[in-house]
Amino acid sequence: MATPRPNPGILDIAPYVPGESGKSASGREIKLSSNETPLGPSSAAIEAYSSVAGKLERYPDGQATVLRKAIAEVYGLDMSRIVCGAGSDELLNLLAQAYIGAGDEGILTEHGFLVYPIAILTNGGTPVIATERELVSDVDAILAKVSAKTRVVFLANPNNPTGTFIPDSEVRRLRTGLREDILLVLDGAYAEYVHAPGYDAGAALVTDTDNTVMTRTFSKIYGLAGLRIGWAYCPPAIADVLNRIRGPFNLSSQAIAAGTAAVRDQEHLIKAVAHNDRWLPWLTSELQKLGLKVTPSVANFLLMHFDGLAITAAEADEALKTRGIFLRRVASYNLPNALRMTVGTEEENRETVAAIKEIIIGKSLDVIAELNAAFESLAGAGTQPNTTSGSVGTGKPPNTTSGSVGIGKSPNTTSGNDKAPKE
Ligand SMILES: Cc1ncc(COP(=O)(O)O)c(C=O)c1O
């Protein structure tokens, strides 16, 4: 029997796997897997959200006028060029829908945000991957991937999951190197956190060119991920295109009300930046002290690498989950031995570092004990069985000795929380 078939490319999409959450047996729940803010939204946003509860039978304003006006005023932008979406995900997908078709190519970087290939494939296009240089987007590598079929370049700046950025001068060099008919999408989901010299989220480039769009979100620093609010700053012709194809009421009344209040509460945003500025460097240095390599991040998360350690990222993740701590595996980003951690509250940060330390030490003790047992077993094999005592080795059967090599513990004898679970 014939069944409906999805369009070409759709079944090539690896479904997006969101950051995990849950609780440990003791009820602990620390979710640092989705780059959400530990401060929550502005109280003004929560109040505004509730204020529309009595009017739910009404459609929302399809133009999200008050929200676009607030964004324009706060960010110093032209309101007519702002298009809002149900999260920036919706806008990224709409841009792909409008500008990528069957046979076209969209470029993203090696560890670029996973929504880009989904958006490209959904519209029959082919994702083309440009290598990064030490986990940083590489303009030359992107330009080298341009072909006659390229229609869009997606660049997260800073990127998720690496947390790295390229300066405005490099973004402009990219724009200059791209053909004029190629749309450059600058995804600034984490822009508010960044104050690194040379960084710019791209609004000026949008104003200066006809072929660059900047996308932004209320899901991160504004703490409104659950409401789904994003916005795009566009050249007028592209804003017109997005307004033609988006749902006529793509933002709910609650999203419009809460988003408007949130963006007008810049004091709350300043607090969130200050919190991040305090804890991002602390986490970086504490994790480095544990022997983890940490990619320098300018966002509200960081990437820690387990290479060279006794434990893999997957093992550490499992051990953390049993303690109720949820970080983000990034194997789907082609980073199989790394974990991404969102900056949390002070307590969450301290507890997570302590747990990682415990897990790494526990695993290292296990490895030493295993080596010890192997050494003793070899030493035992070198002796004449059942003849002498006190010559080579200990003269005792393997795995019964103590105190010879390293810490002298055999596997499975370390206690309590210091042990990583066995896979
Ligand atoms: C780089 C990047 N772009 C866009 C998004 C999507 O955000 P939104 O919640 O606005 O859809 C995310 C969310 O994780 C992200 O990391």
The ligand as an SDF file (V2000), in Angstrom:
LIG
                    3D

 16 16  0  0  0  0  0  0  0  0999 V2000
   23.1450   29.4010   18.6690 C   0  0  0  0  0  0  0  0  0  0  0  0
   21.6940   29.2620   18.9570 C   0  0  0  0  0  0  0  0  0  0  0  0
   20.8160   29.8000   18.1040 N   0  0  0  0  0  0  0  0  0  0  0  0
   19.5060   29.7070   18.3130 C   0  0  0  0  0  0  0  0  0  0  0  0
   18.9910   29.0310   19.4040 C   0  0  0  0  0  0  0  0  0  0  0  0
   17.5220   28.8770   19.5160 C   0  0  0  0  0  0  0  0  0  0  0  0
   16.9510   29.6700   20.4510 O   0  0  0  0  0  0  0  0  0  0  0  0
   15.3770   29.8710   20.5580 P   0  0  0  0  0  0  0  0  0  0  0  0
   15.0080   29.3600   21.8930 O   0  0  0  0  0  0  0  0  0  0  0  0
   15.1840   31.3310   20.4010 O   0  0  0  0  0  0  0  0  0  0  0  0
   14.7110   29.1100   19.4530 O   0  0  0  0  0  0  0  0  0  0  0  0
   19.8500   28.4560   20.3230 C   0  0  0  0  0  0  0  0  0  0  0  0
   19.3390   27.7010   21.4590 C   0  0  0  0  0  0  0  0  0  0  0  0
   19.9860   26.9120   22.0820 O   0  0  0  0  0  0  0  0  0  0  0  0
   21.2430   28.5670   20.0850 C   0  0  0  0  0  0  0  0  0  0  0  0
   22.1240   28.0190   20.9110 O   0  0  0  0  0  0  0  0  0  0  0  0
  1  2  1  0
  2  3  1  0
  2 15  2  0
  3  4  2  0
  4  5  1  0
  5  6  1  0
  5 12  2  0
  6  7  1  0
  7  8  1  0
  8  9  2  0
  8 10  1  0
  8 11  1  0
 12 13  1  0
 12 15  1  0
 13 14  2  0
 15 16  1  0
M  END
$$$$
